[in-house]
Amino acid sequence: MATLFIVLGLFFAGGVWSFWKQKLPKGVVLVLGIASAMCLATGVMRL
């Protein structure tokens, strides 16, 4: 389960990078960044 959260967090981080380069609204990028950080933190803590 920890691996799933880490992979999901990295997927969201890639989305943040992609959305930032496409100049999407900062609110969308911020929410996706928070989701990425939460998934990565959850995955690391479950290890």
N, CA, C, O and CB atoms as a CASP TS submission, in Angstrom:
PFRMAT TS
TARGET T0000
AUTHOR 0000-0000-0000
METHOD Language model
MODEL 1
PARENT N/A
ATOM      1  N   MET     1       0.824  -1.191   0.000  1.00  0.00           N
ATOM      2  CA  MET     1       0.000   0.000   0.000  1.00  0.00           C
ATOM      3  C   MET     1       0.869   1.256   0.000  1.00  0.00           C
ATOM      4  O   MET     1       0.524   2.255  -0.632  1.00  0.00           O
ATOM      5  CB  MET     1      -0.938  -0.003   1.207  1.00  0.00           C
ATOM      6  N   ALA     2       1.989   1.204   0.705  1.00  0.00           N
ATOM      7  CA  ALA     2       2.882   2.359   0.746  1.00  0.00           C
ATOM      8  C   ALA     2       3.404   2.676  -0.647  1.00  0.00           C
ATOM      9  O   ALA     2       3.515   3.842  -1.025  1.00  0.00           O
ATOM     10  CB  ALA     2       4.051   2.106   1.708  1.00  0.00           C
ATOM     11  N   THR     3       3.722   1.643  -1.404  1.00  0.00           N
ATOM     12  CA  THR     3       4.231   1.852  -2.759  1.00  0.00           C
ATOM     13  C   THR     3       3.182   2.530  -3.624  1.00  0.00           C
ATOM     14  O   THR     3       3.514   3.391  -4.439  1.00  0.00           O
ATOM     15  CB  THR     3       4.657   0.519  -3.390  1.00  0.00           C
ATOM     16  N   LEU     4       1.932   2.155  -3.460  1.00  0.00           N
ATOM     17  CA  LEU     4       0.846   2.763  -4.232  1.00  0.00           C
ATOM     18  C   LEU     4       0.742   4.262  -3.944  1.00  0.00           C
ATOM     19  O   LEU     4       0.592   5.065  -4.864  1.00  0.00           O
ATOM     20  CB  LEU     4      -0.490   2.069  -3.914  1.00  0.00           C
ATOM     21  N   PHE     5       0.821   4.631  -2.673  1.00  0.00           N
ATOM     22  CA  PHE     5       0.747   6.044  -2.315  1.00  0.00           C
ATOM     23  C   PHE     5       1.947   6.825  -2.865  1.00  0.00           C
ATOM     24  O   PHE     5       1.792   7.954  -3.330  1.00  0.00           O
ATOM     25  CB  PHE     5       0.673   6.197  -0.792  1.00  0.00           C
ATOM     26  N   ILE     6       3.121   6.233  -2.813  1.00  0.00           N
ATOM     27  CA  ILE     6       4.315   6.919  -3.325  1.00  0.00           C
ATOM     28  C   ILE     6       4.208   7.104  -4.840  1.00  0.00           C
ATOM     29  O   ILE     6       4.525   8.175  -5.358  1.00  0.00           O
ATOM     30  CB  ILE     6       5.601   6.122  -2.968  1.00  0.00           C
ATOM     31  N   VAL     7       3.768   6.077  -5.541  1.00  0.00           N
ATOM     32  CA  VAL     7       3.606   6.190  -6.998  1.00  0.00           C
ATOM     33  C   VAL     7       2.538   7.222  -7.340  1.00  0.00           C
ATOM     34  O   VAL     7       2.717   8.014  -8.265  1.00  0.00           O
ATOM     35  CB  VAL     7       3.237   4.821  -7.613  1.00  0.00           C
ATOM     36  N   LEU     8       1.441   7.220  -6.610  1.00  0.00           N
ATOM     37  CA  LEU     8       0.383   8.195  -6.842  1.00  0.00           C
ATOM     38  C   LEU     8       0.883   9.621  -6.575  1.00  0.00           C
ATOM     39  O   LEU     8       0.562  10.548  -7.318  1.00  0.00           O
ATOM     40  CB  LEU     8      -0.833   7.882  -5.955  1.00  0.00           C
ATOM     41  N   GLY     9       1.665   9.780  -5.516  1.00  0.00           N
ATOM     42  CA  GLY     9       2.240  11.093  -5.212  1.00  0.00           C
ATOM     43  C   GLY     9       3.174  11.568  -6.309  1.00  0.00           C
ATOM     44  O   GLY     9       3.164  12.748  -6.660  1.00  0.00           O
ATOM     45  N   LEU    10       3.980  10.671  -6.857  1.00  0.00           N
ATOM     46  CA  LEU    10       4.872  11.041  -7.957  1.00  0.00           C
ATOM     47  C   LEU    10       4.082  11.365  -9.223  1.00  0.00           C
ATOM     48  O   LEU    10       4.458  12.259  -9.981  1.00  0.00           O
ATOM     49  CB  LEU    10       5.872   9.911  -8.238  1.00  0.00           C
ATOM     50  N   PHE    11       2.986  10.640  -9.450  1.00  0.00           N
ATOM     51  CA  PHE    11       2.119  10.928 -10.590  1.00  0.00           C
ATOM     52  C   PHE    11       1.532  12.333 -10.464  1.00  0.00           C
ATOM     53  O   PHE    11       1.519  13.098 -11.429  1.00  0.00           O
ATOM     54  CB  PHE    11       0.991   9.879 -10.694  1.00  0.00           C
ATOM     55  N   PHE    12       1.048  12.663  -9.273  1.00  0.00           N
ATOM     56  CA  PHE    12       0.507  14.012  -9.041  1.00  0.00           C
ATOM     57  C   PHE    12       1.593  15.071  -9.184  1.00  0.00           C
ATOM     58  O   PHE    12       1.330  16.161  -9.692  1.00  0.00           O
ATOM     59  CB  PHE    12      -0.131  14.103  -7.644  1.00  0.00           C
ATOM     60  N   ALA    13       2.810  14.763  -8.741  1.00  0.00           N
ATOM     61  CA  ALA    13       3.909  15.722  -8.882  1.00  0.00           C
ATOM     62  C   ALA    13       4.201  15.982 -10.362  1.00  0.00           C
ATOM     63  O   ALA    13       4.500  17.111 -10.751  1.00  0.00           O
ATOM     64  CB  ALA    13       5.180  15.204  -8.165  1.00  0.00           C
ATOM     65  N   GLY    14       4.115  14.947 -11.172  1.00  0.00           N
ATOM     66  CA  GLY    14       4.272  15.138 -12.616  1.00  0.00           C
ATOM     67  C   GLY    14       3.155  16.007 -13.178  1.00  0.00           C
ATOM     68  O   GLY    14       3.383  16.812 -14.081  1.00  0.00           O
ATOM     69  N   GLY    15       1.965  15.847 -12.652  1.00  0.00           N
ATOM     70  CA  GLY    15       0.839  16.692 -13.063  1.00  0.00           C
ATOM     71  C   GLY    15       1.059  18.144 -12.681  1.00  0.00           C
ATOM     72  O   GLY    15       0.731  19.050 -13.448  1.00  0.00           O
ATOM     73  N   VAL    16       1.615  18.367 -11.497  1.00  0.00           N
ATOM     74  CA  VAL    16       1.916  19.733 -11.064  1.00  0.00           C
ATOM     75  C   VAL    16       2.890  20.375 -12.049  1.00  0.00           C
ATOM     76  O   VAL    16       2.685  21.510 -12.481  1.00  0.00           O
ATOM     77  CB  VAL    16       2.506  19.745  -9.623  1.00  0.00           C
ATOM     78  N   TRP    17       3.935  19.656 -12.399  1.00  0.00           N
ATOM     79  CA  TRP    17       4.939  20.179 -13.333  1.00  0.00           C
ATOM     80  C   TRP    17       4.299  20.486 -14.690  1.00  0.00           C
ATOM     81  O   TRP    17       4.550  21.537 -15.282  1.00  0.00           O
ATOM     82  CB  TRP    17       6.100  19.168 -13.504  1.00  0.00           C
ATOM     83  N   SER    18       3.477  19.562 -15.170  1.00  0.00           N
ATOM     84  CA  SER    18       2.821  19.735 -16.468  1.00  0.00           C
ATOM     85  C   SER    18       1.867  20.928 -16.442  1.00  0.00           C
ATOM     86  O   SER    18       1.873  21.749 -17.359  1.00  0.00           O
ATOM     87  CB  SER    18       2.060  18.456 -16.861  1.00  0.00           C
ATOM     88  N   PHE    19       1.053  21.025 -15.401  1.00  0.00           N
ATOM     89  CA  PHE    19       0.091  22.126 -15.315  1.00  0.00           C
ATOM     90  C   PHE    19       0.795  23.461 -15.164  1.00  0.00           C
ATOM     91  O   PHE    19       0.330  24.468 -15.697  1.00  0.00           O
ATOM     92  CB  PHE    19      -0.867  21.909 -14.148  1.00  0.00           C
ATOM     93  N   TRP    20       1.920  23.485 -14.440  1.00  0.00           N
ATOM     94  CA  TRP    20       2.678  24.724 -14.255  1.00  0.00           C
ATOM     95  C   TRP    20       3.234  25.198 -15.600  1.00  0.00           C
ATOM     96  O   TRP    20       3.197  26.390 -15.902  1.00  0.00           O
ATOM     97  CB  TRP    20       3.830  24.519 -13.231  1.00  0.00           C
ATOM     98  N   LYS    21       3.746  24.269 -16.403  1.00  0.00           N
ATOM     99  CA  LYS    21       4.299  24.622 -17.709  1.00  0.00           C
ATOM    100  C   LYS    21       3.205  25.069 -18.682  1.00  0.00           C
ATOM    101  O   LYS    21       3.473  25.857 -19.589  1.00  0.00           O
ATOM    102  CB  LYS    21       5.064  23.435 -18.293  1.00  0.00           C
ATOM    103  N   GLN    22       1.969  24.571 -18.502  1.00  0.00           N
ATOM    104  CA  GLN    22       0.856  24.969 -19.361  1.00  0.00           C
ATOM    105  C   GLN    22       0.220  26.275 -18.899  1.00  0.00           C
ATOM    106  O   GLN    22      -0.724  26.759 -19.523  1.00  0.00           O
ATOM    107  CB  GLN    22      -0.192  23.872 -19.399  1.00  0.00           C
ATOM    108  N   LYS    23       0.729  26.846 -17.815  1.00  0.00           N
ATOM    109  CA  LYS    23       0.236  28.108 -17.260  1.00  0.00           C
ATOM    110  C   LYS    23      -1.233  28.027 -16.840  1.00  0.00           C
ATOM    111  O   LYS    23      -1.997  28.974 -17.030  1.00  0.00           O
ATOM    112  CB  LYS    23       0.415  29.223 -18.276  1.00  0.00           C
ATOM    113  N   LEU    24      -1.617  26.884 -16.265  1.00  0.00           N
ATOM    114  CA  LEU    24      -2.968  26.755 -15.735  1.00  0.00           C
ATOM    115  C   LEU    24      -3.095  27.591 -14.465  1.00  0.00           C
ATOM    116  O   LEU    24      -2.083  28.006 -13.900  1.00  0.00           O
ATOM    117  CB  LEU    24      -3.312  25.269 -15.453  1.00  0.00           C
ATOM    118  N   PRO    25      -4.319  27.845 -14.007  1.00  0.00           N
ATOM    119  CA  PRO    25      -4.494  28.672 -12.801  1.00  0.00           C
ATOM    120  C   PRO    25      -3.712  28.111 -11.606  1.00  0.00           C
ATOM    121  O   PRO    25      -3.615  26.898 -11.415  1.00  0.00           O
ATOM    122  CB  PRO    25      -5.987  28.775 -12.442  1.00  0.00           C
ATOM    123  N   LYS    26      -3.166  29.023 -10.820  1.00  0.00           N
ATOM    124  CA  LYS    26      -2.323  28.617  -9.698  1.00  0.00           C
ATOM    125  C   LYS    26      -3.093  27.840  -8.640  1.00  0.00           C
ATOM    126  O   LYS    26      -2.506  27.029  -7.924  1.00  0.00           O
ATOM    127  CB  LYS    26      -1.687  29.829  -9.070  1.00  0.00           C
ATOM    128  N   GLY    27      -4.394  28.074  -8.531  1.00  0.00           N
ATOM    129  CA  GLY    27      -5.209  27.324  -7.565  1.00  0.00           C
ATOM    130  C   GLY    27      -5.237  25.839  -7.885  1.00  0.00           C
ATOM    131  O   GLY    27      -5.164  24.999  -6.988  1.00  0.00           O
ATOM    132  N   VAL    28      -5.345  25.522  -9.174  1.00  0.00           N
ATOM    133  CA  VAL    28      -5.366  24.117  -9.589  1.00  0.00           C
ATOM    134  C   VAL    28      -4.018  23.472  -9.291  1.00  0.00           C
ATOM    135  O   VAL    28      -3.956  22.353  -8.781  1.00  0.00           O
ATOM    136  CB  VAL    28      -5.706  23.990 -11.099  1.00  0.00           C
ATOM    137  N   VAL    29      -2.943  24.181  -9.609  1.00  0.00           N
ATOM    138  CA  VAL    29      -1.600  23.660  -9.367  1.00  0.00           C
ATOM    139  C   VAL    29      -1.364  23.478  -7.872  1.00  0.00           C
ATOM    140  O   VAL    29      -0.753  22.495  -7.455  1.00  0.00           O
ATOM    141  CB  VAL    29      -0.537  24.600  -9.967  1.00  0.00           C
ATOM    142  N   LEU    30      -1.841  24.412  -7.072  1.00  0.00           N
ATOM    143  CA  LEU    30      -1.666  24.332  -5.624  1.00  0.00           C
ATOM    144  C   LEU    30      -2.400  23.124  -5.038  1.00  0.00           C
ATOM    145  O   LEU    30      -1.841  22.397  -4.217  1.00  0.00           O
ATOM    146  CB  LEU    30      -2.162  25.618  -4.961  1.00  0.00           C
ATOM    147  N   VAL    31      -3.636  22.911  -5.453  1.00  0.00           N
ATOM    148  CA  VAL    31      -4.403  21.772  -4.936  1.00  0.00           C
ATOM    149  C   VAL    31      -3.732  20.457  -5.324  1.00  0.00           C
ATOM    150  O   VAL    31      -3.627  19.540  -4.510  1.00  0.00           O
ATOM    151  CB  VAL    31      -5.855  21.806  -5.467  1.00  0.00           C
ATOM    152  N   LEU    32      -3.280  20.376  -6.572  1.00  0.00           N
ATOM    153  CA  LEU    32      -2.607  19.159  -7.020  1.00  0.00           C
ATOM    154  C   LEU    32      -1.285  18.967  -6.275  1.00  0.00           C
ATOM    155  O   LEU    32      -0.909  17.836  -5.968  1.00  0.00           O
ATOM    156  CB  LEU    32      -2.361  19.208  -8.538  1.00  0.00           C
ATOM    157  N   GLY    33      -0.584  20.053  -5.986  1.00  0.00           N
ATOM    158  CA  GLY    33       0.659  19.964  -5.223  1.00  0.00           C
ATOM    159  C   GLY    33       0.427  19.480  -3.802  1.00  0.00           C
ATOM    160  O   GLY    33       1.203  18.686  -3.272  1.00  0.00           O
ATOM    161  N   ILE    34      -0.645  19.963  -3.191  1.00  0.00           N
ATOM    162  CA  ILE    34      -0.978  19.519  -1.833  1.00  0.00           C
ATOM    163  C   ILE    34      -1.335  18.038  -1.835  1.00  0.00           C
ATOM    164  O   ILE    34      -0.928  17.294  -0.943  1.00  0.00           O
ATOM    165  CB  ILE    34      -2.147  20.351  -1.256  1.00  0.00           C
ATOM    166  N   ALA    35      -2.100  17.613  -2.843  1.00  0.00           N
ATOM    167  CA  ALA    35      -2.464  16.192  -2.948  1.00  0.00           C
ATOM    168  C   ALA    35      -1.210  15.334  -3.133  1.00  0.00           C
ATOM    169  O   ALA    35      -1.097  14.256  -2.549  1.00  0.00           O
ATOM    170  CB  ALA    35      -3.449  15.966  -4.128  1.00  0.00           C
ATOM    171  N   SER    36      -0.278  15.814  -3.941  1.00  0.00           N
ATOM    172  CA  SER    36       0.968  15.088  -4.163  1.00  0.00           C
ATOM    173  C   SER    36       1.759  14.963  -2.863  1.00  0.00           C
ATOM    174  O   SER    36       2.242  13.882  -2.525  1.00  0.00           O
ATOM    175  CB  SER    36       1.815  15.789  -5.237  1.00  0.00           C
ATOM    176  N   ALA    37       1.889  16.062  -2.142  1.00  0.00           N
ATOM    177  CA  ALA    37       2.643  16.037  -0.885  1.00  0.00           C
ATOM    178  C   ALA    37       1.986  15.112   0.139  1.00  0.00           C
ATOM    179  O   ALA    37       2.679  14.396   0.862  1.00  0.00           O
ATOM    180  CB  ALA    37       2.765  17.453  -0.310  1.00  0.00           C
ATOM    181  N   MET    38       0.660  15.124   0.205  1.00  0.00           N
ATOM    182  CA  MET    38      -0.035  14.259   1.160  1.00  0.00           C
ATOM    183  C   MET    38       0.141  12.789   0.805  1.00  0.00           C
ATOM    184  O   MET    38       0.352  11.959   1.689  1.00  0.00           O
ATOM    185  CB  MET    38      -1.523  14.608   1.209  1.00  0.00           C
ATOM    186  N   CYS    39       0.057  12.458  -0.486  1.00  0.00           N
ATOM    187  CA  CYS    39       0.241  11.061  -0.901  1.00  0.00           C
ATOM    188  C   CYS    39       1.664  10.596  -0.620  1.00  0.00           C
ATOM    189  O   CYS    39       1.868   9.486  -0.128  1.00  0.00           O
ATOM    190  CB  CYS    39      -0.082  10.893  -2.397  1.00  0.00           C
ATOM    191  N   LEU    40       2.646  11.434  -0.928  1.00  0.00           N
ATOM    192  CA  LEU    40       4.039  11.050  -0.672  1.00  0.00           C
ATOM    193  C   LEU    40       4.292  10.881   0.830  1.00  0.00           C
ATOM    194  O   LEU    40       4.954   9.932   1.252  1.00  0.00           O
ATOM    195  CB  LEU    40       5.006  12.104  -1.258  1.00  0.00           C
ATOM    196  N   ALA    41       3.765  11.800   1.622  1.00  0.00           N
ATOM    197  CA  ALA    41       3.958  11.715   3.071  1.00  0.00           C
ATOM    198  C   ALA    41       3.290  10.456   3.633  1.00  0.00           C
ATOM    199  O   ALA    41       3.858   9.777   4.487  1.00  0.00           O
ATOM    200  CB  ALA    41       3.394  12.976   3.765  1.00  0.00           C
ATOM    201  N   THR    42       2.097  10.154   3.156  1.00  0.00           N
ATOM    202  CA  THR    42       1.397   8.955   3.617  1.00  0.00           C
ATOM    203  C   THR    42       2.184   7.691   3.245  1.00  0.00           C
ATOM    204  O   THR    42       2.329   6.776   4.056  1.00  0.00           O
ATOM    205  CB  THR    42      -0.027   8.898   3.015  1.00  0.00           C
ATOM    206  N   GLY    43       2.684   7.657   2.016  1.00  0.00           N
ATOM    207  CA  GLY    43       3.457   6.501   1.576  1.00  0.00           C
ATOM    208  C   GLY    43       4.719   6.305   2.392  1.00  0.00           C
ATOM    209  O   GLY    43       5.049   5.183   2.775  1.00  0.00           O
ATOM    210  N   VAL    44       5.427   7.393   2.659  1.00  0.00           N
ATOM    211  CA  VAL    44       6.660   7.313   3.435  1.00  0.00           C
ATOM    212  C   VAL    44       6.365   6.891   4.881  1.00  0.00           C
ATOM    213  O   VAL    44       7.090   6.084   5.462  1.00  0.00           O
ATOM    214  CB  VAL    44       7.397   8.667   3.410  1.00  0.00           C
ATOM    215  N   MET    45       5.295   7.449   5.446  1.00  0.00           N
ATOM    216  CA  MET    45       4.972   7.108   6.841  1.00  0.00           C
ATOM    217  C   MET    45       4.503   5.661   6.972  1.00  0.00           C
ATOM    218  O   MET    45       4.679   5.058   8.031  1.00  0.00           O
ATOM    219  CB  MET    45       3.890   8.053   7.382  1.00  0.00           C
ATOM    220  N   ARG    46       3.915   5.092   5.930  1.00  0.00           N
ATOM    221  CA  ARG    46       3.475   3.695   5.993  1.00  0.00           C
ATOM    222  C   ARG    46       4.624   2.722   5.849  1.00  0.00           C
ATOM    223  O   ARG    46       4.486   1.540   6.165  1.00  0.00           O
ATOM    224  CB  ARG    46       2.450   3.422   4.920  1.00  0.00           C
ATOM    225  N   LEU    47       5.773   3.216   5.369  1.00  0.00           N
ATOM    226  CA  LEU    47       6.931   2.317   5.268  1.00  0.00           C
ATOM    227  C   LEU    47       7.364   1.964   6.676  1.00  0.00           C
ATOM    228  O   LEU    47       8.324   1.215   6.858  1.00  0.00           O
ATOM    229  CB  LEU    47       8.114   2.972   4.460  1.00  0.00           C
TER
END
